Amino acid sequence: MMNSSKNAIDLSGPPLVVGTVHSPGSLAAARRIRAGEIDLLELRVDAFGKDPEPLLRIAPKLRVPLIVTVRHASEGGALPLSASKRRELFAKFLPCAAAIDVELRFAREMKLVLDLAREKNVRVILSHHDFAKTPSVAKLRQLAQHAFREKADIFKVAATATCSRDVATLLDFLTAKNRLPLSVMGMGAFGKISRLTFASCGSVLNYGFLDTANASGQWQAKLLKKRIAEVLASAIQQQPPQKNR
């Protein structure tokens, strides 16, 4: 059985790369992933909502820690699942989860799930997705405060970035003083460049695809991990030598 303790996700080291499992093809790719190739897998249970049992059988056999997500349709979910059905699916997959991801706007609706996750020492990611625009820094900070009050372990933001100004807005939010670890990513035209930039500037979870993208602006997950490592190594090489004091 997958280790479901919080120690399964170490946020103190380099930025982590998450591969999303949202289709039969990505599930087949996930079964081939070995520890070290990427850091985590996100099981998009909503995409398997009509028949979750095959995914449930395979999940404990996957070789990296798992984030369990049952995404609401209003924030990109694959099916229009009721609140009770989402709670049922979260409960089924919780034993193999290192973390769960619940939309911030539905934190109260999913309170029983969040409480159970905390009892099981499973990390709680509260998330916000905007497929139309990038919210203002003020709005993002307001959302982050809400996530903090709801006792999130990580606050995740995915926003549509159509210009460099959107990337700058998300970067300002990411690099400001925050009370929670942040996962920040852009979607759309500036998605790829934003994900490399944000990973190197403190985004703790950075998402990519395994076989086909399920959001615009994604990198292939193993390639994303490689590119992030290259950017970080280059940044270290460019640092000026420390002067003797």
ZADO-1210 file (C-alpha; in nm, 4 decimals, padded with zeros to 6 digits):
<atoms>
<atom x="00.0000" y="00.0000" z="00.0000" code="MET" pos="1"/>
<atom x="00.1197" y="00.3501" z="-00.0824" code="MET" pos="2"/>
<atom x="00.2618" y="00.5402" z="00.2132" code="ASN" pos="3"/>
<atom x="-00.0093" y="00.7968" z="00.2924" code="SER" pos="4"/>
<atom x="00.1820" y="00.9944" z="00.5529" code="SER" pos="5"/>
<atom x="00.2731" y="01.3566" z="00.4977" code="LYS" pos="6"/>
<atom x="00.6372" y="01.2475" z="00.4825" code="ASN" pos="7"/>
<atom x="00.5601" y="01.1006" z="00.1402" code="ALA" pos="8"/>
<atom x="00.5704" y="01.4561" z="00.0008" code="ILE" pos="9"/>
<atom x="00.8815" y="01.6501" z="00.0969" code="ASP" pos="10"/>
<atom x="00.8340" y="02.0216" z="00.0333" code="LEU" pos="11"/>
<atom x="01.1730" y="02.1183" z="00.1736" code="SER" pos="12"/>
<atom x="01.3733" y="02.0145" z="-00.1317" code="GLY" pos="13"/>
<atom x="01.3687" y="02.1053" z="-00.5016" code="PRO" pos="14"/>
<atom x="01.0356" y="02.1849" z="-00.6721" code="PRO" pos="15"/>
<atom x="00.8271" y="01.8741" z="-00.7295" code="LEU" pos="16"/>
<atom x="00.6854" y="01.7596" z="-01.0626" code="VAL" pos="17"/>
<atom x="00.3400" y="01.6025" z="-01.0810" code="VAL" pos="18"/>
<atom x="00.2179" y="01.3882" z="-01.3704" code="GLY" pos="19"/>
<atom x="-00.1575" y="01.3896" z="-01.4263" code="THR" pos="20"/>
<atom x="-00.3512" y="01.0652" z="-01.4757" code="VAL" pos="21"/>
<atom x="-00.6732" y="01.1591" z="-01.6558" code="HIS" pos="22"/>
<atom x="-00.7249" y="00.8936" z="-01.9237" code="SER" pos="23"/>
<atom x="-00.6630" y="00.5248" z="-01.9966" code="PRO" pos="24"/>
<atom x="-00.3502" y="00.6240" z="-02.1904" code="GLY" pos="25"/>
<atom x="-00.2092" y="00.8304" z="-01.9040" code="SER" pos="26"/>
<atom x="-00.2894" y="00.5505" z="-01.6588" code="LEU" pos="27"/>
<atom x="-00.0918" y="00.3076" z="-01.8747" code="ALA" pos="28"/>
<atom x="00.1968" y="00.5576" z="-01.8766" code="ALA" pos="29"/>
<atom x="00.1694" y="00.5997" z="-01.4988" code="ALA" pos="30"/>
<atom x="00.2166" y="00.2267" z="-01.4501" code="ARG" pos="31"/>
<atom x="00.5543" y="00.2563" z="-01.6251" code="ARG" pos="32"/>
<atom x="00.6741" y="00.5504" z="-01.4120" code="ILE" pos="33"/>
<atom x="00.9568" y="00.4674" z="-01.1753" code="ARG" pos="34"/>
<atom x="01.0608" y="00.6542" z="-00.8630" code="ALA" pos="35"/>
<atom x="01.2795" y="00.9498" z="-00.9562" code="GLY" pos="36"/>
<atom x="01.1415" y="01.0010" z="-01.3059" code="GLU" pos="37"/>
<atom x="00.8783" y="01.2349" z="-01.1627" code="ILE" pos="38"/>
<atom x="00.7864" y="01.3074" z="-00.8032" code="ASP" pos="39"/>
<atom x="00.4112" y="01.2511" z="-00.7789" code="LEU" pos="40"/>
<atom x="00.1085" y="01.1382" z="-00.9762" code="LEU" pos="41"/>
<atom x="-00.2260" y="01.3141" z="-00.9661" code="GLU" pos="42"/>
<atom x="-00.5162" y="01.0724" z="-01.0003" code="LEU" pos="43"/>
<atom x="-00.7991" y="01.2647" z="-01.1652" code="ARG" pos="44"/>
<atom x="-01.0645" y="01.0330" z="-01.0289" code="VAL" pos="45"/>
<atom x="-01.3415" y="01.2430" z="-01.1865" code="ASP" pos="46"/>
<atom x="-01.2192" y="01.1291" z="-01.5287" code="ALA" pos="47"/>
<atom x="-01.2798" y="00.7677" z="-01.4194" code="PHE" pos="48"/>
<atom x="-01.5998" y="00.8474" z="-01.2307" code="GLY" pos="49"/>
<atom x="-01.8238" y="00.6153" z="-01.4344" code="LYS" pos="50"/>
<atom x="-01.6087" y="00.3137" z="-01.3477" code="ASP" pos="51"/>
<atom x="-01.3420" y="00.3940" z="-01.0852" code="PRO" pos="52"/>
<atom x="-01.2713" y="00.0339" z="-00.9828" code="GLU" pos="53"/>
<atom x="-00.9871" y="-00.0365" z="-01.2315" code="PRO" pos="54"/>
<atom x="-00.8108" y="00.2820" z="-01.1181" code="LEU" pos="55"/>
<atom x="-00.8705" y="00.1889" z="-00.7556" code="LEU" pos="56"/>
<atom x="-00.7088" y="-00.1512" z="-00.8072" code="ARG" pos="57"/>
<atom x="-00.4045" y="-00.0060" z="-00.9814" code="ILE" pos="58"/>
<atom x="-00.3474" y="00.2959" z="-00.7534" code="ALA" pos="59"/>
<atom x="-00.1668" y="00.1131" z="-00.4687" code="PRO" pos="60"/>
<atom x="00.0762" y="-00.0389" z="-00.7196" code="LYS" pos="61"/>
<atom x="00.1991" y="00.2936" z="-00.8581" code="LEU" pos="62"/>
<atom x="00.5559" y="00.3742" z="-00.7585" code="ARG" pos="63"/>
<atom x="00.5372" y="00.7412" z="-00.6560" code="VAL" pos="64"/>
<atom x="00.3156" y="00.9270" z="-00.4057" code="PRO" pos="65"/>
<atom x="-00.0355" y="01.0067" z="-00.5185" code="LEU" pos="66"/>
<atom x="-00.2487" y="01.3202" z="-00.5168" code="ILE" pos="67"/>
<atom x="-00.6173" y="01.2276" z="-00.5317" code="VAL" pos="68"/>
<atom x="-00.8445" y="01.4762" z="-00.7091" code="THR" pos="69"/>
<atom x="-01.2155" y="01.4519" z="-00.7823" code="VAL" pos="70"/>
<atom x="-01.2482" y="01.7755" z="-00.9764" code="ARG" pos="71"/>
<atom x="-01.5766" y="01.9644" z="-00.9832" code="HIS" pos="72"/>
<atom x="-01.7143" y="02.0239" z="-01.3339" code="ALA" pos="73"/>
<atom x="-01.7108" y="02.4024" z="-01.2819" code="SER" pos="74"/>
<atom x="-01.3309" y="02.3926" z="-01.2459" code="GLU" pos="75"/>
<atom x="-01.2489" y="02.1526" z="-01.5247" code="GLY" pos="76"/>
<atom x="-01.3891" y="01.8238" z="-01.3990" code="GLY" pos="77"/>
<atom x="-01.4655" y="01.5551" z="-01.6540" code="ALA" pos="78"/>
<atom x="-01.8136" y="01.4679" z="-01.5203" code="LEU" pos="79"/>
<atom x="-02.0956" y="01.6571" z="-01.3470" code="PRO" pos="80"/>
<atom x="-02.0619" y="01.4634" z="-01.0213" code="LEU" pos="81"/>
<atom x="-02.2812" y="01.5415" z="-00.7221" code="SER" pos="82"/>
<atom x="-02.1282" y="01.6463" z="-00.3912" code="ALA" pos="83"/>
<atom x="-02.2205" y="01.3130" z="-00.2354" code="SER" pos="84"/>
<atom x="-02.0619" y="01.1210" z="-00.5242" code="LYS" pos="85"/>
<atom x="-01.7439" y="01.3258" z="-00.4971" code="ARG" pos="86"/>
<atom x="-01.7242" y="01.2595" z="-00.1232" code="ARG" pos="87"/>
<atom x="-01.7760" y="00.8888" z="-00.1899" code="GLU" pos="88"/>
<atom x="-01.4946" y="00.8788" z="-00.4456" code="LEU" pos="89"/>
<atom x="-01.2554" y="01.0743" z="-00.2235" code="PHE" pos="90"/>
<atom x="-01.3237" y="00.8298" z="00.0611" code="ALA" pos="91"/>
<atom x="-01.2565" y="00.5297" z="-00.1632" code="LYS" pos="92"/>
<atom x="-00.9189" y="00.6609" z="-00.2788" code="PHE" pos="93"/>
<atom x="-00.8042" y="00.8204" z="00.0466" code="LEU" pos="94"/>
<atom x="-00.6172" y="00.5083" z="00.1721" code="PRO" pos="95"/>
<atom x="-00.3676" y="00.5371" z="-00.1164" code="CYS" pos="96"/>
<atom x="-00.3337" y="00.9176" z="-00.1077" code="ALA" pos="97"/>
<atom x="-00.0363" y="01.1214" z="00.0056" code="ALA" pos="98"/>
<atom x="-00.2471" y="01.4327" z="-00.0627" code="ALA" pos="99"/>
<atom x="-00.5919" y="01.5307" z="-00.1810" code="ILE" pos="100"/>
<atom x="-00.6822" y="01.8324" z="-00.3937" code="ASP" pos="101"/>
<atom x="-01.0160" y="02.0047" z="-00.3326" code="VAL" pos="102"/>
<atom x="-01.1329" y="02.3306" z="-00.4904" code="GLU" pos="103"/>
<atom x="-01.1205" y="02.6140" z="-00.2402" code="LEU" pos="104"/>
<atom x="-01.4754" y="02.7218" z="-00.3206" code="ARG" pos="105"/>
<atom x="-01.6018" y="02.3765" z="-00.2183" code="PHE" pos="106"/>
<atom x="-01.3940" y="02.3394" z="00.1000" code="ALA" pos="107"/>
<atom x="-01.6996" y="02.3658" z="00.3244" code="ARG" pos="108"/>
<atom x="-01.8980" y="02.1254" z="00.1071" code="GLU" pos="109"/>
<atom x="-01.6110" y="01.8762" z="00.1282" code="MET" pos="110"/>
<atom x="-01.5422" y="01.9358" z="00.4994" code="LYS" pos="111"/>
<atom x="-01.5980" y="01.5712" z="00.5933" code="LEU" pos="112"/>
<atom x="-01.3421" y="01.4660" z="00.3329" code="VAL" pos="113"/>
<atom x="-01.0889" y="01.7259" z="00.4503" code="LEU" pos="114"/>
<atom x="-01.1335" y="01.6271" z="00.8140" code="ASP" pos="115"/>
<atom x="-01.0868" y="01.2592" z="00.7303" code="LEU" pos="116"/>
<atom x="-00.7732" y="01.3378" z="00.5294" code="ALA" pos="117"/>
<atom x="-00.6221" y="01.5240" z="00.8238" code="ARG" pos="118"/>
<atom x="-00.7065" y="01.2333" z="01.0548" code="GLU" pos="119"/>
<atom x="-00.5169" y="01.0049" z="00.8166" code="LYS" pos="120"/>
<atom x="-00.2203" y="01.2461" z="00.8005" code="ASN" pos="121"/>
<atom x="-00.2832" y="01.3161" z="00.4306" code="VAL" pos="122"/>
<atom x="-00.1883" y="01.6602" z="00.3005" code="ARG" pos="123"/>
<atom x="-00.4663" y="01.8948" z="00.1925" code="VAL" pos="124"/>
<atom x="-00.4265" y="02.1000" z="-00.1255" code="ILE" pos="125"/>
<atom x="-00.6921" y="02.3668" z="-00.1756" code="LEU" pos="126"/>
<atom x="-00.7029" y="02.4947" z="-00.5308" code="SER" pos="127"/>
<atom x="-00.8432" y="02.7659" z="-00.7550" code="HIS" pos="128"/>
<atom x="-00.8718" y="02.7401" z="-01.1338" code="HIS" pos="129"/>
<atom x="-00.9507" y="03.0289" z="-01.3675" code="ASP" pos="130"/>
<atom x="-00.9889" y="02.9275" z="-01.7315" code="PHE" pos="131"/>
<atom x="-01.0772" y="03.2792" z="-01.8485" code="ALA" pos="132"/>
<atom x="-00.8108" y="03.5099" z="-01.7046" code="LYS" pos="133"/>
<atom x="-00.5443" y="03.5754" z="-01.4436" code="THR" pos="134"/>
<atom x="-00.6949" y="03.7257" z="-01.1271" code="PRO" pos="135"/>
<atom x="-00.5360" y="04.0359" z="-00.9755" code="SER" pos="136"/>
<atom x="-00.2677" y="04.0015" z="-00.7113" code="VAL" pos="137"/>
<atom x="-00.5150" y="04.1380" z="-00.4564" code="ALA" pos="138"/>
<atom x="-00.7680" y="03.8675" z="-00.5472" code="LYS" pos="139"/>
<atom x="-00.5037" y="03.5954" z="-00.5341" code="LEU" pos="140"/>
<atom x="-00.3924" y="03.7091" z="-00.1899" code="ARG" pos="141"/>
<atom x="-00.7546" y="03.7060" z="-00.0754" code="GLN" pos="142"/>
<atom x="-00.7915" y="03.3495" z="-00.1990" code="LEU" pos="143"/>
<atom x="-00.4674" y="03.2480" z="-00.0274" code="ALA" pos="144"/>
<atom x="-00.5921" y="03.3914" z="00.3025" code="GLN" pos="145"/>
<atom x="-00.9131" y="03.1940" z="00.2588" code="HIS" pos="146"/>
<atom x="-00.7112" y="02.8760" z="00.1989" code="ALA" pos="147"/>
<atom x="-00.5065" y="02.9479" z="00.5118" code="PHE" pos="148"/>
<atom x="-00.8230" y="02.9881" z="00.7196" code="ARG" pos="149"/>
<atom x="-00.9474" y="02.6567" z="00.5807" code="GLU" pos="150"/>
<atom x="-00.6242" y="02.4936" z="00.7070" code="LYS" pos="151"/>
<atom x="-00.4773" y="02.4004" z="00.3715" code="ALA" pos="152"/>
<atom x="-00.1268" y="02.2555" z="00.3610" code="ASP" pos="153"/>
<atom x="-00.0742" y="02.3932" z="00.0072" code="ILE" pos="154"/>
<atom x="-00.2667" y="02.6502" z="-00.1972" code="PHE" pos="155"/>
<atom x="-00.2695" y="02.5854" z="-00.5724" code="LYS" pos="156"/>
<atom x="-00.3560" y="02.8388" z="-00.8425" code="VAL" pos="157"/>
<atom x="-00.3946" y="02.7639" z="-01.2131" code="ALA" pos="158"/>
<atom x="-00.4863" y="03.0676" z="-01.4208" code="ALA" pos="159"/>
<atom x="-00.5022" y="03.1509" z="-01.7895" code="THR" pos="160"/>
<atom x="-00.1967" y="03.3569" z="-01.8879" code="ALA" pos="161"/>
<atom x="-00.2354" y="03.5189" z="-02.2291" code="THR" pos="162"/>
<atom x="00.0374" y="03.7834" z="-02.2008" code="CYS" pos="163"/>
<atom x="00.3566" y="03.8665" z="-02.0124" code="SER" pos="164"/>
<atom x="00.1582" y="04.0876" z="-01.7736" code="ARG" pos="165"/>
<atom x="-00.0369" y="03.7824" z="-01.6567" code="ASP" pos="166"/>
<atom x="00.2888" y="03.5973" z="-01.5900" code="VAL" pos="167"/>
<atom x="00.4164" y="03.8983" z="-01.3944" code="ALA" pos="168"/>
<atom x="00.0976" y="03.9049" z="-01.1856" code="THR" pos="169"/>
<atom x="00.1268" y="03.5388" z="-01.0945" code="LEU" pos="170"/>
<atom x="00.4980" y="03.5794" z="-01.0214" code="LEU" pos="171"/>
<atom x="00.4316" y="03.8769" z="-00.7927" code="ASP" pos="172"/>
<atom x="00.1833" y="03.6653" z="-00.6006" code="PHE" pos="173"/>
<atom x="00.4148" y="03.3651" z="-00.5824" code="LEU" pos="174"/>
<atom x="00.7212" y="03.5568" z="-00.4611" code="THR" pos="175"/>
<atom x="00.5459" y="03.7732" z="-00.2012" code="ALA" pos="176"/>
<atom x="00.5455" y="03.6695" z="00.1625" code="LYS" pos="177"/>
<atom x="00.2810" y="03.3997" z="00.2028" code="ASN" pos="178"/>
<atom x="00.1566" y="03.1945" z="00.4937" code="ARG" pos="179"/>
<atom x="00.1243" y="02.8769" z="00.2881" code="LEU" pos="180"/>
<atom x="00.3384" y="02.6887" z="00.0373" code="PRO" pos="181"/>
<atom x="00.2118" y="02.7747" z="-00.3107" code="LEU" pos="182"/>
<atom x="00.1707" y="02.5850" z="-00.6343" code="SER" pos="183"/>
<atom x="00.1262" y="02.8357" z="-00.9165" code="VAL" pos="184"/>
<atom x="00.0956" y="02.7708" z="-01.2885" code="MET" pos="185"/>
<atom x="-00.0215" y="02.9402" z="-01.6044" code="GLY" pos="186"/>
<atom x="-00.2405" y="02.7902" z="-01.8735" code="MET" pos="187"/>
<atom x="-00.2650" y="02.9022" z="-02.2337" code="GLY" pos="188"/>
<atom x="-00.0161" y="03.0880" z="-02.4508" code="ALA" pos="189"/>
<atom x="00.2273" y="03.1650" z="-02.1681" code="PHE" pos="190"/>
<atom x="00.1722" y="02.8379" z="-01.9832" code="GLY" pos="191"/>
<atom x="00.5004" y="02.6657" z="-02.0651" code="LYS" pos="192"/>
<atom x="00.7277" y="02.9587" z="-01.9864" code="ILE" pos="193"/>
<atom x="00.5332" y="03.0328" z="-01.6693" code="SER" pos="194"/>
<atom x="00.5718" y="02.6794" z="-01.5360" code="ARG" pos="195"/>
<atom x="00.9491" y="02.6831" z="-01.5735" code="LEU" pos="196"/>
<atom x="00.9737" y="03.0305" z="-01.4207" code="THR" pos="197"/>
<atom x="00.7438" y="02.9585" z="-01.1283" code="PHE" pos="198"/>
<atom x="00.9114" y="02.6281" z="-01.0451" code="ALA" pos="199"/>
<atom x="01.2454" y="02.8074" z="-01.0191" code="SER" pos="200"/>
<atom x="01.0865" y="03.0799" z="-00.8026" code="CYS" pos="201"/>
<atom x="00.9221" y="02.8647" z="-00.5379" code="GLY" pos="202"/>
<atom x="00.6182" y="02.6831" z="-00.6794" code="SER" pos="203"/>
<atom x="00.6238" y="02.3592" z="-00.4807" code="VAL" pos="204"/>
<atom x="00.4085" y="02.1465" z="-00.7156" code="LEU" pos="205"/>
<atom x="00.4464" y="02.1750" z="-01.0934" code="ASN" pos="206"/>
<atom x="00.2128" y="01.9806" z="-01.3185" code="TYR" pos="207"/>
<atom x="00.2753" y="01.8097" z="-01.6506" code="GLY" pos="208"/>
<atom x="00.1152" y="01.5423" z="-01.8667" code="PHE" pos="209"/>
<atom x="00.2090" y="01.1785" z="-01.9195" code="LEU" pos="210"/>
<atom x="00.0630" y="01.0997" z="-02.2627" code="ASP" pos="211"/>
<atom x="-00.1575" y="01.3885" z="-02.3766" code="THR" pos="212"/>
<atom x="-00.2112" y="01.7297" z="-02.2180" code="ALA" pos="213"/>
<atom x="-00.5330" y="01.7926" z="-02.0269" code="ASN" pos="214"/>
<atom x="-00.4715" y="02.1700" z="-02.0029" code="ALA" pos="215"/>
<atom x="-00.3122" y="02.4098" z="-02.2485" code="SER" pos="216"/>
<atom x="00.0422" y="02.5179" z="-02.1729" code="GLY" pos="217"/>
<atom x="00.1562" y="02.1950" z="-02.0071" code="GLN" pos="218"/>
<atom x="00.4937" y="02.0264" z="-02.0474" code="TRP" pos="219"/>
<atom x="00.5384" y="01.6528" z="-02.0698" code="GLN" pos="220"/>
<atom x="00.6044" y="01.5669" z="-01.7049" code="ALA" pos="221"/>
<atom x="00.9417" y="01.3924" z="-01.7337" code="LYS" pos="222"/>
<atom x="01.0661" y="01.6654" z="-01.9675" code="LEU" pos="223"/>
<atom x="00.9418" y="01.9303" z="-01.7246" code="LEU" pos="224"/>
<atom x="01.1429" y="01.7725" z="-01.4449" code="LYS" pos="225"/>
<atom x="01.4529" y="01.7752" z="-01.6644" code="LYS" pos="226"/>
<atom x="01.4036" y="02.1370" z="-01.7736" code="ARG" pos="227"/>
<atom x="01.3474" y="02.2560" z="-01.4151" code="ILE" pos="228"/>
<atom x="01.6692" y="02.0862" z="-01.3078" code="ALA" pos="229"/>
<atom x="01.8545" y="02.2588" z="-01.5939" code="GLU" pos="230"/>
<atom x="01.7153" y="02.6009" z="-01.5007" code="VAL" pos="231"/>
<atom x="01.8050" y="02.5564" z="-01.1342" code="LEU" pos="232"/>
<atom x="02.1548" y="02.4330" z="-01.2180" code="ALA" pos="233"/>
<atom x="02.2091" y="02.7313" z="-01.4472" code="SER" pos="234"/>
<atom x="02.0888" y="02.9698" z="-01.1761" code="ALA" pos="235"/>
<atom x="02.3390" y="02.8225" z="-00.9303" code="ILE" pos="236"/>
<atom x="02.6223" y="02.8560" z="-01.1827" code="GLN" pos="237"/>
<atom x="02.5369" y="03.2215" z="-01.2437" code="GLN" pos="238"/>
<atom x="02.5484" y="03.3179" z="-00.8766" code="GLN" pos="239"/>
<atom x="02.8451" y="03.5434" z="-00.7927" code="PRO" pos="240"/>
<atom x="03.1068" y="03.3936" z="-00.5597" code="PRO" pos="241"/>
<atom x="03.0683" y="03.4746" z="-00.1928" code="GLN" pos="242"/>
<atom x="03.3153" y="03.7345" z="-00.0663" code="LYS" pos="243"/>
<atom x="03.5108" y="03.6653" z="00.2464" code="ASN" pos="244"/>
<atom x="03.3854" y="03.8652" z="00.5391" code="ARG" pos="245"/>
</atoms>
